[in-house]
């Protein structure tokens, strides 16, 4: 982190200012004073603190795990860590993917304890269920969102994907048609609906 270097640059600027003030020949006497060690000690101290803090920023998992373990667990911490695991699951295969899905689901469950009807949490948990193949649970999450907001485009689109995988094309067509009614320029919904009609 660049923050730890600030005292070092202050020390350099201060030293050059004193050098110009005292003149070159008296600089050796000035530099030998013991109180000059204070800025150096501060630089080392801030460097150490920055190193400790930078470990938390390795990735979203380390950052939000640190927040949760520090006793500041909240909806945001679990939700963001769950998002990280859900994205990670999309990049993995096999057992690693399944493990990431389970971690994401666990974090979304924890986030829902703080906000049981939060749309973003339900939407992303539903996407994880969809990716993991738990189609009925995914449908339940997307339907819960649509009870609150019948034209939520993300929930409609994802629920249509669930219906497509469940081989229920009429239900998928209904959701895609609602998307097109709400957002007539949605090309993806139009293409998906056209493919279902073929």
ABEGO torsion letter per residue (X at the ends): XAAAAAAAAAAAAAAAAAAAAAEAAAAAAAAABAAAAAAAAAAAAAAAAAAAAAAAAABAAAAAAAAAAAGABBAAAAAAAAAAAAAAAAABBEAAAAAAAAAAAAAAAAAAAABAABAAAAAAAAAAAAAAGBAAAAAAAAAAAAAABAABAAAAAAAAAAAAAAGBAAAAAAAAAAAAAABAABAAAAAAAAAAAX
